[in-house]
Amino acid sequence: MRIYLSAYWRRITFLLFPFAFFACQEDLPVYDSFAEYPVYAFDDLGMVYTPEATSFKLWSPTAKAVRLRLYDSDDPAATPRSTQKMKEVDGAWSYTAEGDLDGTYYTFQIKQNGRWLPEDTDPYARAVGTNGARAQVINLADTDPEDWDTDIRPALASPTDAVIYELHLRDISLDPRSGIMHKGKFLGLTETGTTTPQGDATGLDHLKELGVTHVHLLPSFDFMSVNEAQPEVPQFNWGYDPQNYNVPEGSYATDPSDGRVRIREFKQMVLALHRAGIRVIMDVVYNHTGRSEDSHFQNLIPDYFYRFNEDGTMSNASGCGNEIASDRPMVRKYIRESVEYWAREYHIDGFRFDLMGIHDIPTMNEVSQALHAIEPSILVYGEGWTAGDSPLPDSLKALKANTPELINIAAFSDDLRDGLKGSVFNHEEKGFVSGAKGKEMSIRFGVVGSTQHPQINYDSVNYSNAPWAKEPSQCINYVSCHDNHTLWDRLAISNGKDVPSRREQMHRLALAVVLTSQGIPFLHAGSEMCRTKNGNENSYNSGDGVNAIRWNGKRAHKITYEYVRGLIALRKAHPAFRMGETDLISRHLTFIDTPDEQLVAYRIQQAPNDDWADIVVAFNGSGQAQRVPLPAGNWSLVVNGRTVNPEGIGGTQTEWTYLNGGAAAVLRLVN
């Protein structure tokens, strides 16, 4: 027989008969389904510190008893200095410790089915010690760097004004030629004046020089795979194995044992990037946890945070052993509160959701609305797919095809990505830039930011038979990222018989398409200097020797670097390339009929707020020189396959412009 007490009578019982209350903790309610679990309505789960007292709260409705363990050290061998019984009301267990506990470490432990489960870290921890094995009580006010209270997000008028640069924190600094002192650390991105031995800017100064508006950091929350207790041992991981969602990664800090250090240094990094005019995006991985059966969610809130198959096994749409049940109320609340915390406490400017298709649409919309209530210009985007089957129906998933149902959330365009270079699943396949035919509509689709346009035959787009972005701000255009081969390596595989100079032309053409298309452009770090990982397709744990950006590439591929830098500046200077509304694109952008399907060209006329009244853009994906018909008038070439010069390259042109094989062209009407 199940026994339920209303919230009112449970509180009255505790107030009037506290000893009887503790005596009957084993008689707590039994729930027939997760839907019956009480929802905790407040935002004080975890630890709340004051110098006078610290409160601890854990939501765990099926626990029969919960205890709090307090430690003086994060040493795994240390014994607790005290163990406290926690009391329960409506599924939430609490204990308040008197006195100043600043710096104290703690864990929770629950009793279920007559036995104590392993003690574990508070899922809501804001600070942890080494390897995240124990949460830590801290005063967050002590973690703010100087001038943190005056930190200002760099201006961003529209999502399509963004130019995103995806970066793993270690990669930018580990090369001995980087000139960066704090290699592999948050502080490495705060250093200015760093150069190669030849004097080329590196690190933060390089990002500022390049002109990107956002740095997208691969997972920088506390992840599992790197042993923070052994910083002297070479270790590397992308970080897609979450451990503590609300804490910065300790291996990127100068002292992982003191939770305050990693927090302060993360904030110093954000402050330095903001001062350089660059916003910060976090890659977040709420779709799964690094551990499965022995995760802190399972040890403290058994089964609730995960989806299960009918046979009782964990579902695995992540391909990593489990998947988070975002559609359950307290999981949805957890994810929303987590991103809100990062936005407020760390001044984060955007969130990229790993395998966003695992999450349900209502959760993603609630997350988006909460973030945009904090700051309307925060970017939210993600991978609109899963890595495997899920019990969640496709109609409820935040898949690319369901993007129209998402509110102010963008998805990655694998349509343009694979249209440009070939399928990521077939390494030998060529794309538009590498000589393939039949890719014209996929390129056009990318040019208009995956939106509705009357001159696109959607039946001929590689993966999508309809526009999936209601507005171009919902489309992330890219050709490469941390996953799969770098663009340079992929072209070496699919076009191995071509000489390197020819492949570099293809490389520049791919980036020119991304940076002149509508939507939000996204660049893989180092692609501006033809980055290679020596052919490694999945370098998630391959070490710094494979993953570190080699800064000599900036000079070795100077033409490509300056080309990308020039395209970014051109995009930022001309609203025609980032109109921001589907209706404006349909009215002002028209495709030009060309004699060859490997030649894509379009015209932008009278784009709002642009002082260039008429622009022609053309991409030649073939290996042969081709000519593009020009509308009547005198046209100035401002971009070719090697150079970007808004003042003009050579004399004016009429009637035709010639493109070398693998080249882009941008022209403006001068009279």
For each residue, the residues with C-beta under 8 A, 3 or more apart:
1:
2: 29 30 32
3: 27 29
4: 29
5: 9 10 13 29
6: 9 10
7: 10 11 38 89 90
8: 11 12
9: 5 6 12 13
10: 5 6 7 13 14 89 90
11: 7 8 14 15 89
12: 8 9 15 16
13: 5 9 10 16 17 20 21
14: 10 11 17 18 21 87 89
15: 11 12 18
16: 12 13
17: 13 14 20 21
18: 14 15 21 22
19: 22 23
20: 13 17 23 24
21: 13 14 17 18 24 25 87
22: 18 19 25 85 87
23: 19 20
24: 20 21 27
25: 21 22 28 64 65 87 88
26: 64 65
27: 3 24
28: 25 61 63 64 88
29: 2 3 4 5 61
30: 2
31: 34 36 37 61 62
32: 2 36
33: 36
34: 31 37 303 304 325 328
35:
36: 31 32 33
37: 31 34 61 91 304 329 330
38: 7 61 90 91
39: 329 330 333
40: 45 59 90 91 92 330 333
41:
42: 45
43: 337
44: 48 55 57
45: 40 42 57 58 59 92 124
46: 56 57 122 123 124 125 126 135
47: 54 55 56 106 122 124 125 126 135 137
48: 44 54 55 57
49: 54 101 102 137 138 139 140
50: 53 54
51: 100 102 139
52: 98 99 100
53: 50 96 97 98 99
54: 47 48 49 50 96 97 101 104 137
55: 44 47 48 94 95 96 97
56: 46 47 68 86 94 95 96 97 106 108 122
57: 44 45 46 48 92 93 94
58: 45 66 86 92 93 94 108 110 122 123 300
59: 40 45 91 92 93 301 330
60: 63 66 91 92 93 110 300 301
61: 28 29 31 37 38 91
62: 31 112 302
63: 28 60 66 88 93 110 111 112 300
64: 25 26 28 110 111 112 113 114
65: 25 26 85 110 111
66: 58 60 63 85 86 88 93 108 109 110 111
67: 83 84 85 86 108 109
68: 56 83 84 86 95 97 106 107 108
69: 80 82 83 84 106 107 108 109 119
70: 80 81 82 83 84 97 101 104 105 106
71: 74 78 79 80 81 104 105 106 107 134
72: 78 81 104 105
73: 78 105 129
74: 71 78 105 128 129 130 133 134 136 257
75: 78
76: 133
77:
78: 71 72 73 74 75
79: 71
80: 69 70 71 83
81: 70 71 72
82: 69 70
83: 67 68 69 70 80
84: 67 68 69 70 95 97
85: 22 65 66 67 95
86: 56 58 66 67 68 93 94 95 108
87: 14 21 22 25 93 94 95
88: 25 28 63 66 91 92 93 94
89: 7 10 11 14 92 94
90: 7 10 38 40
91: 37 38 40 59 60 61 88
92: 40 45 57 58 59 60 88 89
93: 57 58 59 60 63 66 86 87 88
94: 55 56 57 58 86 87 88 89
95: 55 56 68 84 85 86 87
96: 53 54 55 56
97: 53 54 55 56 68 70 84 101
98: 52 53
99: 52 53
100: 51 52
101: 49 54 70 97 104 137
102: 49 51 137 138 139 142
103: 136 137 138
104: 54 70 71 72 101 136 137
105: 70 71 72 73 74 129 134 135 136 137
106: 47 56 68 69 70 71 122 134 135 136 137
107: 68 69 71 119 120 121 122 134 135
108: 56 58 66 67 68 69 86 119 120 121 122 300
109: 66 67 69 116 117 118 119 120
110: 58 60 63 64 65 66 116 117 299 300
111: 63 64 65 66 114 115 116 117
112: 62 63 64 115 117 302
113: 64
114: 64 111
115: 111 112
116: 109 110 111
117: 109 110 111 112 299 300 302
118: 109 294 299
119: 69 107 108 109 299
120: 107 108 109 296 299 300
121: 107 108 125 128 132 133 134 135 243 244 296
122: 46 47 56 58 106 107 108 125 135 296
123: 46 58 245 296 297 300 301 334
124: 45 46 47 246 334
125: 46 47 121 122 128 132 135 136 244 246 247
126: 46 47 135 138 140 246 247 259 263 341
127: 135 136 137 138 247 259 260 262 263
128: 74 121 125 132 133 134 135 136 222 244 247 250 259
129: 73 74 105 132 133 134 136 256 257 258 259
130: 74 133 228 229 250 256 257
131: 227 228 229 250 256
132: 121 125 128 129 222 224 228 243 244 247 250
133: 74 76 121 128 129 130
134: 71 74 105 106 107 121 128 129
135: 46 47 105 106 107 121 122 125 126 127 128 244
136: 74 103 104 105 106 125 127 128 129 258 259
137: 47 49 54 101 102 103 104 105 106 127
138: 49 102 103 126 127 142 143 259 260 263
139: 49 51 102 142 143
140: 49 126 143 144 263 345
141: 144
142: 102 138 139 260
143: 138 139 140 260 263 264 267
144: 140 141 148 149 264 267
145: 148 264 267 268 271
146:
147: 150 151 271
148: 144 145 151 267 271
149: 144
150: 147
151: 147 148 270 271 274 347
152: 274
153: 156 274 279 347 349 375 377
154: 213 274 277 278 279
155:
156: 153 159 161 162 213 279 349 377
157: 161 377
158: 161 473 578 580
159: 156 162 377 379 410 473 520 580
160: 449 472 473 518 519 520 578 579 580
161: 156 157 158 213 572 578
162: 156 159 213 214 279 379 520 521
163: 211 212 213 214 515 521 523 568 571 572
164: 212 213 214 215 216 281 379 476 520 521 522 523
165: 207 210 212 214 215 216 523 525
166: 216 218 481 482 522 523 524 525
167: 171 172 215 216 217 218 525
168: 171 172 217 218 238 482 525 547
169: 172 173 184 185 186 188 189 217 218 220 252
170: 173 174 183 184 236 252 544 547 548
171: 167 168 174 525 526 544 547 548 549
172: 167 168 169 178 180 188 189 202 203 525 549
173: 169 170 178 180 182 183 184 185 188 189 203
174: 170 171 178 183 184 544 547 548
175: 178 548 549 550 551
176:
177: 196 197 202 550 551 552
178: 172 173 174 175 183 194 196 202 203 549 551
179: 194 195 196 197 202 203
180: 172 173 183 188 191 194 202 203
181: 188 191
182: 173 185 186 187 188 190 191 254
183: 170 173 174 178 180 188
184: 169 170 173 174 188 251 252 544
185: 169 173 182 188 252 253 254 265
186: 169 182 189 190 220 248 252 253 262 265 266 268 269
187: 182 190 191 254 265 268 269
188: 169 172 173 180 181 182 183 184 185 191 203
189: 169 172 173 186 203 204 215 269 272 273
190: 182 186 187 204 268 269 271 272
191: 180 181 182 187 188 194 203 204
192: 203 204 205 272
193: 205
194: 178 179 180 191 201 202 203 204 205
195: 179 198 199 200 201 202 205
196: 177 178 179 199 200 202 551 552 554 555
197: 177 179
198: 195 552 555
199: 195 196
200: 195 196 206 551 554 555
201: 194 195 205 206 209
202: 172 177 178 179 180 194 195 196 205 206 551 554
203: 172 173 178 179 180 188 189 191 192 194 206 207
204: 189 190 191 192 194 207 208 272 273 276
205: 192 193 194 195 201 202 208 209
206: 200 201 202 203 209 210 554
207: 165 203 204 210 212 215 273 276 278
208: 204 205 211 276 277 278
209: 201 205 206 565
210: 165 206 207 528 564 565 568
211: 163 208 565 568 569 572
212: 163 164 165 207 215 278 523 568
213: 154 156 161 162 163 164 277 278 279 572
214: 162 163 164 165 278 279 280 281 349 350 379
215: 164 165 167 189 207 212 273 278 279 280 281
216: 164 165 166 167 281 283 350 352 522
217: 167 168 169 220 280 281 282 283
218: 166 167 168 169 238 239 283 482
219: 223 238 239 240 242 249 282 283 284 285 354
220: 169 186 217 239 248 249 252 266 282 283
221: 239 242 244 245 246 247 248 249 282 284 285
222: 128 132 242 243 244 245 247 248 249 250
223: 219 226 237 239 240 241 242 243 249 290
224: 132 241 242 243 290 291
225: 235 237 239 241 290 541
226: 223 235 236 237 239 249 251
227: 131 230 233 235
228: 130 131 132 231 250 251 256
229: 130 131 256
230: 227 233 235
231: 228 251 256
232:
233: 227 230
234: 543 544
235: 225 226 227 230 251
236: 170 226 541 542 543 544 547
237: 223 225 226 241 540 541
238: 168 218 219 482 539 540 541
239: 218 219 220 221 223 225 226 249 283 285
240: 219 223 285 320 354 540
241: 223 224 225 237 285 289 290 320
242: 219 221 222 223 224 245 285 286 288 289 290
243: 121 132 222 223 224 289 290 291 296
244: 121 125 128 132 135 221 222 247
245: 123 221 222 242 284 286 338
246: 124 125 126 221 338 341 342
247: 125 126 127 128 132 221 222 244 259 262 263
248: 186 220 221 222 252 253 262 263 265 266
249: 219 220 221 222 223 226 239 252 253 262
250: 128 130 131 132 222 228 253 256 257 262
251: 184 226 228 231 235 256
252: 169 170 184 185 186 220 248 249 262 265 266
253: 185 186 248 249 250 256 261 262 265 266
254: 182 185 187 261 265
255: 258 261 262
256: 129 130 131 228 229 231 250 251 253 261 262
257: 74 129 130 250
258: 129 136 255 261 262
259: 126 127 128 129 136 138 247 262 263
260: 127 138 142 143 263 264
261: 253 254 255 256 258 264 265
262: 127 186 247 248 249 250 252 253 255 256 258 259 265 266
263: 126 127 138 140 143 247 248 259 260 266 267
264: 143 144 145 260 261 267 268
265: 185 186 187 248 252 253 254 261 262 268 269
266: 186 220 248 252 253 262 263 269 270 346
267: 143 144 145 148 263 264 270 271 346 347
268: 145 186 187 190 264 265 271 272
269: 186 187 189 190 265 266 272 273 280
270: 151 266 267 273 274 280 346 347 348
271: 145 147 148 151 190 267 268 274 275
272: 189 190 192 204 268 269 275 276
273: 189 204 207 215 269 270 276 278 279 280
274: 151 152 153 154 270 271 277 278 279 280 347
275: 271 272
276: 204 207 208 272 273
277: 154 208 213 274
278: 154 207 208 212 213 214 215 273 274
279: 153 154 156 162 213 214 215 273 274 349 350 379
280: 214 215 217 269 270 273 274 347 348 349 350
281: 164 214 215 216 217 348 349 350 351 352 379
282: 217 219 220 221 342 348 350 351 352
283: 216 217 218 219 220 239 352 354
284: 219 221 245 338 339 351 352 353 354
285: 219 221 239 240 241 242 288 354 355
286: 242 245 324 326 335 338 353 354 359
287: 317 318 323 324 326 353 354 355 356 358 359
288: 242 285 318 320 321 322 323 324 355 358
289: 241 242 243 292 295 297 305 322 324
290: 223 224 225 241 242 243 295 320
291: 224 243 294 295 296 298
292: 289 295 298 306 314 321 322
293: 298 314
294: 118 291 298 299
295: 289 290 291 292 298 299 305 322
296: 120 121 122 123 243 291 299 300
297: 123 289 300 301 304 305 306
298: 291 292 293 294 295 301 302 303 305 306
299: 110 117 118 119 120 294 295 296 302
300: 58 60 63 108 110 117 120 123 296 297
301: 59 60 123 297 298 304 305
302: 62 112 117 298 299
303: 34 298 306 308
304: 34 37 297 301 325 328 330 331
305: 289 295 297 298 301 324 325 328 331 334
306: 292 297 298 303 314 315 322 323 324 325
307: 314 315 317 323 324 325 390 391 392
308: 303 312 313 314 315 391
309: 312 313 314 315 391
310:
311:
312: 308 309
313: 308 309
314: 292 293 306 307 308 309 321 322 323
315: 306 307 308 309 322 323 389 390 391
316: 319 320 321 322 323 388
317: 287 307 323 355 357 358 386 387 388 389 390 392
318: 287 288 321 322 323 355 358 386 387 388
319: 316 387 388
320: 240 241 288 290 316 387
321: 288 292 314 316 318
322: 288 289 292 295 306 314 315 316 318
323: 287 288 306 307 314 315 316 317 318 358 390
324: 286 287 288 289 305 306 307 331 335 358 359
325: 34 304 305 306 307 328 331
326: 286 287 331 332 335 358 359 360 363
327: 331 332 360 362 363 392 396
328: 34 304 305 325 331 332
329: 37 39 332 333
330: 37 39 40 59 304 333 334
331: 304 305 324 325 326 327 328 334 335 363
332: 326 327 328 329 335 336 360 362 363 366
333: 39 40 329 330 336 337
334: 123 124 305 330 331 337 338
335: 286 324 326 331 332 338 339 359 363 367
336: 332 333 339 340 363 366 367 370
337: 43 333 334 340 341
338: 245 246 284 286 334 335 341 342
339: 284 335 336 342 343 351 367 370 371
340: 336 337 343 344 370 371 374
341: 126 246 337 338 344 345 346
342: 246 282 338 339 345 346 348 351
343: 339 340 346 347 348 371 374 375 378
344: 340 341 347 374
345: 140 341 342
346: 266 267 270 341 342 343
347: 151 153 267 270 274 280 343 344
348: 270 280 281 282 342 343 351 378
349: 153 156 214 279 280 281 375 377 378 379
350: 214 216 279 280 281 282 378 379 380 381
351: 281 282 284 339 342 348 367 371 378 379 380 381
352: 216 281 282 283 284 381 382
353: 284 286 287 356 359 364 380 381 382 383 398
354: 219 240 283 284 285 286 287 382 383
355: 285 287 288 317 318 358 382 383 385 386 387
356: 287 353 359 364 381 382 383 384 398 411
357: 317 383 384 385 386 397 398 399 400
358: 287 288 317 318 323 324 326 355 386 390 392 397
359: 286 287 324 326 335 353 356 363 364 382 397 398
360: 326 327 332 363 364 392 396 397 398
361: 364 365 396 397 398 402 405 406
362: 327 332 365 366
363: 326 327 331 332 335 336 359 360 366 367 398
364: 353 356 359 360 361 367 368 380 382 398 406 409
365: 361 362 368 369 405 406 407 409
366: 332 336 362 363 369 370
367: 335 336 339 351 363 364 370 371 380
368: 364 365 371 372 380 406 407 408 409
369: 365 366 372 373 407
370: 336 339 340 366 367 373 374
371: 339 340 343 351 367 368 374 375 378 380
372: 368 369 375 376 378 408
373: 369 370
374: 340 343 344 370 371 378
375: 153 343 349 371 372 378
376: 372
377: 153 156 157 159 349
378: 343 348 349 350 351 371 372 374 375
379: 159 162 164 214 279 281 349 350 351 410 520
380: 350 351 353 364 367 368 371 408 409 410
381: 350 351 352 353 356 409 410 411 412 476 520
382: 352 353 354 355 356 359 364 398 409 410 411 412
383: 353 354 355 356 357 411 412
384: 356 357 398 399 400 401 402 403 411 412 468
385: 355 357 399 400 414
386: 317 318 355 357 358 389 390 397 399
387: 317 318 319 320 355
388: 316 317 318 319
389: 315 317 386
390: 307 315 317 323 358 386 397
391: 307 308 309 315
392: 307 317 327 358 360 396 397
393: 396 397
394: 397 399
395: 402
396: 327 360 361 392 393
397: 357 358 359 360 361 386 390 392 393 394 402
398: 353 356 357 359 360 361 363 364 382 384 402 406 409
399: 357 384 385 386 394 402 403
400: 357 384 385 403 411 412 414 464 468
401: 384 464 468
402: 361 384 395 397 398 399 405 406
403: 384 399 400 406 409 410 411 468 469 470 474
404: 468 469 470
405: 361 365 402
406: 361 364 365 368 398 402 403 409 411 474
407: 365 368 369
408: 368 372 380 473
409: 364 365 368 380 381 382 398 403 406 474
410: 159 379 380 381 382 403 469 473 474 475 476 520
411: 356 381 382 383 384 400 403 406 468 469 474 475 476
412: 381 382 383 384 400 417 476 478 522
413: 416 417 445 446 450 475 476 477 478 519
414: 385 400 417 418 424 463
415: 418 419 442 445 446 450 461 462 463 464
416: 413 419 420 442 443 445 446 450 477 478 479 513 514 517
417: 412 413 414 420 421 424 478 479 480
418: 414 415 421 422 423 424 431 442 462 463
419: 415 416 431 432 439 442 443 445 446 461 462
420: 416 417 431 432 433 439 443 446 479 510 513 514
421: 417 418 430 431 433 434 479 480 487 490 491 494 510
422: 418 426 427 428 429 430 431 434 436 490 494
423: 418 426 429
424: 414 417 418 483 484 485
425:
426: 422 423 429
427: 422 485 490 493 494 537
428: 422 493 494
429: 422 423 426 436 494
430: 421 422 434 435 436 494 495
431: 418 419 420 421 422 434 436 439 494
432: 419 420 436 439 440 442 443 513 598 600 619 621
433: 420 421 491 506 507 509 510 513 619 621 662
434: 421 422 430 431 491 494 495 506 621
435: 430 495 598 621 622 623
436: 422 429 430 431 432 439 621
437: 597 598
438: 460 597
439: 419 420 431 432 436 442 443 462 597 621
440: 432 443 444 460 597 598 600
441: 444 445 456 457 458 460 461
442: 415 416 418 419 432 439 445 446 460 461 462
443: 416 419 420 432 439 440 446 447 513 600 619 621
444: 440 441 447 448 453 455 456 591 600 602
445: 413 415 416 419 441 442 448 450 456 458 461 464 467
446: 413 415 416 419 420 442 443 449 450 477 513 514 517 519
447: 443 444 513 516 517 518 589 600 602
448: 444 445 451 453 456 472 517 518 585 589
449: 160 446 469 471 472 473 474 475 477 517 518 519 582 585
450: 413 415 416 445 446 464 467 468 469 472 474 475 519
451: 448 467 469 470 471 472 475 518 582 585 586
452: 467 582 586
453: 444 448 456 467 585 586 589
454: 586
455: 444 590 591
456: 441 444 445 448 453 461 467
457: 441 460 461
458: 441 445 461 464 465 466 467
459: 465
460: 438 440 441 442 457
461: 415 419 441 442 445 456 457 458 464 465
462: 415 418 419 439 442
463: 414 415 418
464: 400 401 415 445 450 458 461 467 468
465: 458 459 461
466: 458
467: 445 450 451 452 453 456 458 464
468: 384 400 401 403 404 411 450 464 474
469: 403 404 410 411 449 450 451 472 473 474 475 519 582
470: 403 404 451 474 582
471: 449 451 474 580 581 582
472: 160 448 449 450 451 469 475 518 519 520 578 579 580 581 582 585
473: 158 159 160 408 410 449 469 519 520 580
474: 403 406 409 410 411 449 450 468 469 470 471
475: 410 411 413 449 450 451 469 472 518 519 520
476: 164 381 410 411 412 413 519 520 522
477: 413 416 446 449 514 517 519 520 521 522
478: 412 413 416 417 481 514 521 522 523 524
479: 416 417 420 421 487 510 511 513 514 527
480: 417 421 484 485 486 487 490 524 527
481: 166 478 484 522 524
482: 166 168 218 238 524 539
483: 424 538
484: 424 480 481 490 537 538
485: 424 427 480 489 490 493 533 535 536 537
486: 480 489 490 524 526 527 531 532 533
487: 421 479 480 490 491 507 510 511 524 527 530 531
488: 491 492 503 507 527 530 531 532
489: 485 486 492 493 532 533 534 535 536 537
490: 421 422 427 480 484 485 486 487 493 494
491: 421 433 434 487 488 494 495 498 503 506 507
492: 488 489 495 496 503 532 535
493: 427 428 485 489 490 496 535
494: 421 422 427 428 429 430 431 434 490 491
495: 430 434 435 491 492 498 502 503 506
496: 492 493
497:
498: 491 495 502 503 506
499: 502 503
500: 503 504
501: 504 505
502: 495 498 499 505 506 623 661 662
503: 488 491 492 495 498 499 500 506 507
504: 500 501 507 508 530 557 559 560
505: 501 502 508 509 641 660 661 662 663
506: 433 434 491 495 498 502 503 509 510 662
507: 433 487 488 491 503 504 510 511 527 530 560
508: 504 505 511 512 559 560 563 564 641 642 662 663 664
509: 433 505 506 512 513 619 620 621 641 662 663 664
510: 420 421 433 479 487 506 507 513 514
511: 479 487 507 508 514 515 523 527 528 560 563 564 567
512: 508 509 515 516 563 567 619 639 664
513: 416 420 432 433 443 446 447 479 509 510 516 517 619 664
514: 416 420 446 477 478 479 510 511 517 521 522 523
515: 163 511 512 521 564 567 568 570 571 577
516: 447 512 513 567 570 571 577 617 639 664 666
517: 416 446 447 448 449 477 513 514 521 577
518: 160 447 448 449 451 472 475 577 578 579 585 589
519: 160 413 446 449 450 469 472 473 475 476 477
520: 159 160 162 164 379 381 410 472 473 475 476 477
521: 162 163 164 477 478 514 515 517 571
522: 164 166 216 412 476 477 478 481 514
523: 163 164 165 166 212 478 511 514 527 528 564
524: 166 478 480 481 482 486 487 527 531
525: 165 166 167 168 171 172 531 549
526: 171 486 529 530 531 549 553
527: 479 480 486 487 488 507 511 523 524 530 531 564
528: 210 511 523 560 561 564 565
529: 526 549 553 554 556 557 560 561
530: 487 488 504 507 526 527 553 556 557 560
531: 486 487 488 524 525 526 527 549 550 553
532: 486 488 489 492 535 550 553
533: 485 486 489 536 539 542 546 547
534: 489 546
535: 485 489 492 493 532
536: 485 489 533 539 542 546
537: 427 484 485 489
538: 483 484 542
539: 238 482 533 536 542 546 547
540: 237 238 240
541: 225 236 237 238
542: 236 533 536 538 539 545 546 547
543: 234 236 546 547
544: 170 171 174 184 234 236 547 548
545: 542 548
546: 533 534 536 539 542 543
547: 168 170 171 174 236 533 539 542 543 544
548: 170 171 174 175 544 545
549: 171 172 175 178 525 526 529 531 553
550: 175 177 531 532 553
551: 175 177 178 196 200 202 554
552: 177 196 198 555 556
553: 526 529 530 531 532 549 550 556 557
554: 196 200 202 206 529 551 557 558 561
555: 196 198 200 552 558
556: 529 530 552 553
557: 504 529 530 553 554 560 561
558: 554 555 561 562
559: 504 508 562 563 642
560: 504 507 508 511 528 529 530 557 563 564
561: 528 529 554 557 558 564 565
562: 558 559 565 566 644
563: 508 511 512 559 560 566 567 642 643 644
564: 210 508 511 515 523 527 528 560 561 567 568
565: 209 210 211 528 561 562 568 569 644
566: 562 563 569 570 639 643 644 645
567: 511 512 515 516 563 564 570 571 639 644
568: 163 210 211 212 515 564 565 571 572
569: 211 565 566 572 573 644
570: 515 516 566 567 573 574 577 638 639 644 646 666
571: 163 515 516 521 567 568 574 577 578
572: 161 163 211 213 568 569
573: 569 570 646
574: 570 571 577 607 610 612 615
575: 578 579 607 608 609 610
576: 579 588 604 607 610 612 615
577: 515 516 517 518 570 571 574 604
578: 158 160 161 472 518 571 575
579: 160 472 518 575 576 584 585 588 589 607 608
580: 158 159 160 471 472 473 584
581: 471 472 584 585
582: 449 451 452 469 470 471 472 585 586
583: 586 587
584: 579 580 581 587 588 607 608
585: 448 449 451 453 472 518 579 581 582 588 589
586: 451 452 453 454 582 583 589
587: 583 584
588: 576 579 584 585 604 605 606 607 608
589: 447 448 453 518 579 585 586 602 603 604
590: 455 602 603 605
591: 444 455 600 601 602 603
592: 601 602 603 616 618 628 629
593:
594: 597 599 600 601 618 626 628 629
595: 599 626
596: 599 622 626
597: 437 438 439 440 594
598: 432 435 437 440 620 621 622 626
599: 594 595 596 618 619 620 621 622 626 628 659
600: 432 440 443 444 447 591 594 618 619 621
601: 591 592 594 616 617 618 619 628
602: 444 447 589 590 591 592 616 617 618
603: 589 590 591 592 614 615 616 617 631
604: 576 577 588 589 607 614 615 617
605: 588 590 613 614 615
606: 588 613 614
607: 574 575 576 579 584 588 604 610 612 615
608: 575 579 584 588
609: 575
610: 574 575 576 607 613
611:
612: 574 576 607 615 668 669
613: 605 606 610 669
614: 603 604 605 606 631 633 668 669
615: 574 576 603 604 605 607 612 666 667 668 669
616: 592 601 602 603 628 630 631 635 657 665 666 667 668
617: 516 601 602 603 604 664 665 666 667
618: 592 594 599 600 601 602 628 657 659 664 665
619: 432 433 443 509 512 513 599 600 601 664 665
620: 509 598 599 625 626 659 660 661 662 663 664 665
621: 432 433 434 435 436 439 443 509 598 599 600 662
622: 435 596 598 599 626 661 662
623: 435 502 661 662
624: 661
625: 620 658 659 660 661
626: 594 595 596 598 599 620 622 658 659 661
627: 656 657 658 659
628: 592 594 599 601 616 618 656 657 658 659 665
629: 592 594 655 656
630: 616 633 635 653 654 655 656 657 667
631: 603 614 616 669
632: 654
633: 614 630 654 669 670 671
634: 652 653 654 669 670 671
635: 616 630 652 653 654 657 667 668 669 670
636: 648 649 652 653 667 668 669 670
637: 640 648 649 650 653 657 665 666 667
638: 570 644 645 646 647 648 649 666 667 668
639: 512 516 566 567 570 643 644 645 649 664 665 666
640: 637 643 649 659 660 663 664 665
641: 505 508 509 659 660 662 663 664 665
642: 508 559 563 663
643: 563 566 639 640 649
644: 562 563 565 566 567 569 570 638 639
645: 566 638 639 648 649
646: 570 573 638
647: 638
648: 636 637 638 645 652 670
649: 636 637 638 639 640 643 645
650: 637
651:
652: 634 635 636 648 670
653: 630 634 635 636 637 656 657 667
654: 630 632 633 634 635
655: 629 630
656: 627 628 629 630 653
657: 616 618 627 628 630 635 637 653 665 667
658: 625 626 627 628
659: 599 618 620 625 626 627 628 640 641 663 664 665
660: 505 620 625 640 641 663
661: 502 505 620 622 623 624 625 626
662: 433 502 505 506 508 509 620 621 622 623 641
663: 505 508 509 620 640 641 642 659 660
664: 508 509 512 513 516 617 618 619 620 639 640 641 659
665: 616 617 618 619 620 628 637 639 640 641 657 659
666: 516 570 615 616 617 637 638 639
667: 615 616 617 630 635 636 637 638 653 657
668: 612 614 615 616 635 636 638
669: 612 613 614 615 631 633 634 635 636
670: 633 634 635 636 648 652
671: 633 634
